[in-house]
Amino acid sequence: MYYQYTSAMRAIVKTAGTILVSILLSYPLWAPEWGRGILGEIEAWGMPGGLIAVAVFLGLVALYCRALQRTMTLVRPDARTASPTSVWWMFAIPYNFTEDFFIVRAVSTSLAADEQVTSGFIRRWAALGYGWCAFQILSLFPGMAGYVGGAIALLLWAAHWIMTARVNRTLATRPPAAPLTHSL
C-alpha cells in the first residue's frame, strides 16, 4: 500500500513539475514582454553558433549521464534503487527538469545502501545535485534571475560531476566481494 501511494505521489509531482516547467519554457509565447526565453537566447547566437552551442551542451549532458550510469553500475546490484540506464531520462525535455531531482535521489540512496562511500560525502553530493537541479529551473525564469540561475546551475553541475568522478574512482577500486580462489 505504501509503495502505491509513493508511486502515485511521485507521478503527481513529476506531472505537475513538467507542466510548470512547460509554462516557464513557453513564456515568450504568452508574455513576450518578459523576454525571448531559452530558444531566443539560442537564436541570438545565429547559425551555426546556436546549433554548435546546443550540440556541445547536449554532448556534455551525455558524458555526465554516462558518469552517473557508471556510478549506478558500480553500486552493488542489491543496493540499487533504480536501473543504471534510468539516468538517461535527463534527455526527456521538459520532463527532465523534474526527473533530475529523482535521478539525484535514486543515485544518492543507492550509494548510501552500498555503504562504500561516507555519509558525509553522499550528503554533499546530493546537496550539490539538488542545487544544480533547482538552479536549472531558476534559469528558465526571465531576466537577471534566469541568467544568474543558469550560471549557478552550471557551476554546481560541474562540481557535482567532479564529485561523481571521485565516487566512481572510489567504487571502481573496491576490493572484490569474495576472495579469489585458486583451483589446481
Buried (B, 14 or more C-beta within 10 A) or exposed (E): EEEEEEEEEEEEEBEEBBEBBBEBBEBBEEEEEEBBBBEEBBEEEEEEEBEEEEEEEEEBBEEBBEBBBBBBBBBBEEBBBBEBEBBBBBEEEBBBBBBBBBBBBBBBBBBBBBEBBEEEBBEBBBEBBBBBBBBBBBBBBBEEEBBBBBEBBBBBBBBBBEBBEEBBEBBEEEEEEEEEEEEE
